[in-house]
Amino acid sequence: MESDRPTYTSEDGWQLAPTAELVYEGVCDRIDDGGVPRADLVTAVADDLDCTEADVSDAVRVLLQRGFLYEGGDGIRVTPTD
């Protein structure tokens, strides 16, 4: 049985587990072009997904390491900063 959910693959070929996909979607829904502070983002996504902030924080860390998200001086972004 195939899922209708998209599979997210980073530039280096890593794929996300379903839980990380939900966090990624939640993060993308909250991020604008200016970036969002990590703590604010983690709290909001945890509330949206009804999960712990620790779980979201772990997923954000992995998403950053694998190139799905970027972090700069203005917070978490979905695109790299210049």
C-alpha positions as CSV (number, residue, x, y, z in Angstrom):
1,M,0.0,0.0,0.0
2,E,1.6,3.2,-1.1
3,S,1.2,6.4,0.9
4,D,-0.2,9.6,-0.7
5,R,2.2,11.6,1.5
6,P,5.3,13.0,-0.3
7,T,8.7,11.7,0.6
8,Y,11.1,14.5,1.4
9,T,14.7,14.0,0.1
10,S,17.5,16.5,0.9
11,E,20.1,17.6,-1.5
12,D,22.5,14.9,-0.2
13,G,20.0,12.1,-0.7
14,W,18.7,11.7,2.9
15,Q,15.0,10.8,3.3
16,L,12.9,11.8,6.2
17,A,10.9,9.4,8.5
18,P,7.2,10.1,8.7
19,T,7.4,11.9,12.0
20,A,10.2,14.2,10.7
21,E,8.0,14.9,7.6
22,L,5.2,16.1,9.8
23,V,7.7,18.4,11.7
24,Y,9.1,19.6,8.4
25,E,5.7,20.5,7.1
26,G,4.8,22.2,10.4
27,V,8.1,24.2,10.3
28,C,7.5,25.2,6.7
29,D,4.0,26.4,7.6
30,R,5.5,28.7,10.2
31,I,8.6,30.0,8.4
32,D,8.6,33.2,6.4
33,D,11.4,34.7,4.3
34,G,12.9,36.4,7.4
35,G,13.4,33.3,9.4
36,V,11.9,32.2,12.8
37,P,13.8,31.9,16.1
38,R,14.4,28.2,16.9
39,A,12.7,28.3,20.3
40,D,9.5,30.0,19.0
41,L,9.4,27.6,16.1
42,V,9.8,24.5,18.3
43,T,7.1,25.6,20.7
44,A,4.6,26.4,17.9
45,V,5.1,23.2,15.9
46,A,4.9,21.1,19.1
47,D,1.6,22.7,19.9
48,D,0.3,22.2,16.3
49,L,1.3,18.5,16.2
50,D,0.4,17.8,19.9
51,C,3.9,16.4,20.6
52,T,6.7,17.3,22.9
53,E,9.1,20.2,22.3
54,A,12.0,17.7,22.8
55,D,10.7,15.6,19.8
56,V,10.4,18.7,17.6
57,S,13.8,20.0,18.7
58,D,15.4,16.7,17.8
59,A,13.7,16.6,14.4
60,V,14.7,20.3,13.7
61,R,18.3,19.3,14.6
62,V,18.2,16.5,12.1
63,L,16.6,18.6,9.5
64,L,19.3,21.2,9.9
65,Q,22.1,18.6,9.7
66,R,20.7,17.0,6.6
67,G,20.1,20.2,4.7
68,F,16.3,20.5,4.7
69,L,16.5,23.6,6.9
70,Y,19.0,26.3,7.5
71,E,19.8,28.5,10.5
72,G,21.2,32.0,10.4
73,G,21.3,35.1,12.5
74,D,17.6,35.7,12.0
75,G,16.5,32.1,12.9
76,I,15.4,28.9,11.1
77,R,14.8,29.2,7.3
78,V,13.8,26.9,4.5
79,T,16.4,28.4,2.2
80,P,20.1,29.3,2.8
81,T,20.9,32.9,3.6
82,D,23.2,34.9,1.3
